[in-house]
Amino acid sequence: MVQEVGPDGKPTNSRSYTATVSTDPREEGTSIRASARIPVATGSFSSGEDNTPVNAQYQYQMLDVGVNIDTHNVREVGGRLSIHITADISSLGKSPDEKLHQPVLRQNKWQATVLIPLDKPTVIFTSDSLDNKGSMQMVVTATSLQ
């Protein structure tokens, strides 16, 4: 689960992602992708005296905005799950100039090998938000399928 947390420490937004991973060393790993293509203005033309943009030209760039989660080297160690995980979470923020509609890309990127107890939600990554006093965190719950 990926959570945005407010300054008071309470979640303000969350998204859940589920994947099955294998502890078999011959398995390559698991990937989760949830993203969107964002239009980026490549030009505009205006009419009138105030030069307000009337029409804009857009090109769809492959801005990978969304969530990318990758797991590798998964194994059980003493009743816990050892997992190498990479998380790249990005979203669009408010434009500094509303007239130009410039997209601002916010990004949190984490990578580590973590040891997670089974059946217990565990915060494995956390970082401050760049545009407010909140934070973002990733919570993982590992459950055995045996």
Stockholm file with secondary structure:
# STOCKHOLM 1.0

chainA/1-146         MVQEVGPDGKPTNSRSYTATVSTDPREEGTSIRASARIPVATGSFSSGEDNTPVNAQYQYQMLDVGVNIDTHNVREVGGRLSIHITADISSLGKSPDEKLHQPVLRQNKWQATVLIPLDKPTVIFTSDSLDNKGSMQMVVTATSLQ
#=GR chainA/1-146 SS CEEEECTTSCEEEEECCCCCCCCCTTCCCEEEEEEEEEEEEEEEEECSTTCCEEEEEEEEEEEEEEEEEEEEEEEEETTEEEEEEEEEEEEEECCSSTTTTCCEEEEEEEEEEEEEEBTSCEEEEEEECSSSSCEEEEEECBCCCC
#=GC SS_cons         CEEEECTTSCEEEEECCCCCCCCCTTCCCEEEEEEEEEEEEEEEEECSTTCCEEEEEEEEEEEEEEEEEEEEEEEEETTEEEEEEEEEEEEEECCSSTTTTCCEEEEEEEEEEEEEEBTSCEEEEEEECSSSSCEEEEEECBCCCC
//
